[in-house]
């Protein structure tokens, strides 16, 4: 079971279209890669290739 990580200041920002964009800070706190091709993925996952670098 995965833990719920509380969202704090600096964990995300709003895009021009109003979507939440999670930052590298949040991804590192979460502790794993979800393999969704996140914009700020610190784990090196590339959605186009489906591989981590």
CNS distance restraints for C-alpha pairs under 8 A (distance, minus, plus):
assign (resid   5 and name CA) (resid  29 and name CA) 7.66 0.50 0.50
assign (resid   5 and name CA) (resid  30 and name CA) 6.55 0.50 0.50
assign (resid   7 and name CA) (resid  11 and name CA) 6.22 0.50 0.50
assign (resid   7 and name CA) (resid  26 and name CA) 7.80 0.50 0.50
assign (resid  10 and name CA) (resid  23 and name CA) 7.26 0.50 0.50
assign (resid  10 and name CA) (resid  25 and name CA) 7.22 0.50 0.50
assign (resid  10 and name CA) (resid  26 and name CA) 7.85 0.50 0.50
assign (resid  11 and name CA) (resid  22 and name CA) 5.78 0.50 0.50
assign (resid  11 and name CA) (resid  23 and name CA) 5.37 0.50 0.50
assign (resid  11 and name CA) (resid  24 and name CA) 7.69 0.50 0.50
assign (resid  11 and name CA) (resid  25 and name CA) 5.87 0.50 0.50
assign (resid  11 and name CA) (resid  26 and name CA) 4.73 0.50 0.50
assign (resid  12 and name CA) (resid  20 and name CA) 6.08 0.50 0.50
assign (resid  12 and name CA) (resid  21 and name CA) 5.21 0.50 0.50
assign (resid  12 and name CA) (resid  22 and name CA) 4.18 0.50 0.50
assign (resid  12 and name CA) (resid  23 and name CA) 5.21 0.50 0.50
assign (resid  12 and name CA) (resid  26 and name CA) 7.30 0.50 0.50
assign (resid  13 and name CA) (resid  20 and name CA) 5.71 0.50 0.50
assign (resid  13 and name CA) (resid  21 and name CA) 5.38 0.50 0.50
assign (resid  13 and name CA) (resid  22 and name CA) 6.72 0.50 0.50
assign (resid  13 and name CA) (resid  23 and name CA) 7.51 0.50 0.50
assign (resid  14 and name CA) (resid  18 and name CA) 5.28 0.50 0.50
assign (resid  14 and name CA) (resid  19 and name CA) 5.35 0.50 0.50
assign (resid  14 and name CA) (resid  20 and name CA) 4.75 0.50 0.50
assign (resid  14 and name CA) (resid  21 and name CA) 6.02 0.50 0.50
assign (resid  15 and name CA) (resid  19 and name CA) 5.21 0.50 0.50
assign (resid  15 and name CA) (resid  20 and name CA) 6.42 0.50 0.50
assign (resid  15 and name CA) (resid  21 and name CA) 6.53 0.50 0.50
assign (resid  21 and name CA) (resid  39 and name CA) 7.68 0.50 0.50
assign (resid  22 and name CA) (resid  26 and name CA) 6.15 0.50 0.50
assign (resid  22 and name CA) (resid  27 and name CA) 7.17 0.50 0.50
assign (resid  22 and name CA) (resid  38 and name CA) 7.89 0.50 0.50
assign (resid  22 and name CA) (resid  39 and name CA) 7.96 0.50 0.50
assign (resid  22 and name CA) (resid  40 and name CA) 7.06 0.50 0.50
assign (resid  23 and name CA) (resid  27 and name CA) 6.58 0.50 0.50
assign (resid  23 and name CA) (resid  40 and name CA) 5.57 0.50 0.50
assign (resid  23 and name CA) (resid  41 and name CA) 7.88 0.50 0.50
assign (resid  24 and name CA) (resid  28 and name CA) 6.14 0.50 0.50
assign (resid  24 and name CA) (resid  40 and name CA) 5.15 0.50 0.50
assign (resid  24 and name CA) (resid  41 and name CA) 6.06 0.50 0.50
assign (resid  24 and name CA) (resid  42 and name CA) 5.86 0.50 0.50
assign (resid  25 and name CA) (resid  29 and name CA) 6.33 0.50 0.50
assign (resid  26 and name CA) (resid  30 and name CA) 6.16 0.50 0.50
assign (resid  27 and name CA) (resid  31 and name CA) 6.37 0.50 0.50
assign (resid  27 and name CA) (resid  32 and name CA) 7.14 0.50 0.50
assign (resid  27 and name CA) (resid  33 and name CA) 7.52 0.50 0.50
assign (resid  27 and name CA) (resid  40 and name CA) 7.93 0.50 0.50
assign (resid  27 and name CA) (resid  41 and name CA) 6.73 0.50 0.50
assign (resid  27 and name CA) (resid  42 and name CA) 7.01 0.50 0.50
assign (resid  28 and name CA) (resid  32 and name CA) 7.32 0.50 0.50
assign (resid  28 and name CA) (resid  42 and name CA) 7.08 0.50 0.50
assign (resid  32 and name CA) (resid  43 and name CA) 7.88 0.50 0.50
assign (resid  33 and name CA) (resid  41 and name CA) 7.49 0.50 0.50
assign (resid  33 and name CA) (resid  43 and name CA) 6.30 0.50 0.50
assign (resid  33 and name CA) (resid  45 and name CA) 7.61 0.50 0.50
assign (resid  35 and name CA) (resid  45 and name CA) 6.31 0.50 0.50
assign (resid  35 and name CA) (resid  47 and name CA) 7.16 0.50 0.50
assign (resid  35 and name CA) (resid  50 and name CA) 7.78 0.50 0.50
assign (resid  36 and name CA) (resid  47 and name CA) 6.73 0.50 0.50
assign (resid  37 and name CA) (resid  41 and name CA) 7.22 0.50 0.50
assign (resid  37 and name CA) (resid  45 and name CA) 6.33 0.50 0.50
assign (resid  37 and name CA) (resid  46 and name CA) 6.03 0.50 0.50
assign (resid  37 and name CA) (resid  47 and name CA) 4.77 0.50 0.50
assign (resid  41 and name CA) (resid  45 and name CA) 6.76 0.50 0.50
assign (resid  43 and name CA) (resid  52 and name CA) 6.89 0.50 0.50
assign (resid  43 and name CA) (resid  53 and name CA) 7.67 0.50 0.50
assign (resid  44 and name CA) (resid  52 and name CA) 5.07 0.50 0.50
assign (resid  44 and name CA) (resid  53 and name CA) 4.99 0.50 0.50
assign (resid  45 and name CA) (resid  50 and name CA) 6.98 0.50 0.50
assign (resid  45 and name CA) (resid  51 and name CA) 5.65 0.50 0.50
assign (resid  45 and name CA) (resid  52 and name CA) 4.09 0.50 0.50
assign (resid  45 and name CA) (resid  53 and name CA) 6.31 0.50 0.50
assign (resid  46 and name CA) (resid  50 and name CA) 5.62 0.50 0.50
assign (resid  46 and name CA) (resid  51 and name CA) 5.63 0.50 0.50
assign (resid  46 and name CA) (resid  52 and name CA) 6.15 0.50 0.50
assign (resid  46 and name CA) (resid  53 and name CA) 7.55 0.50 0.50
assign (resid  47 and name CA) (resid  51 and name CA) 7.18 0.50 0.50
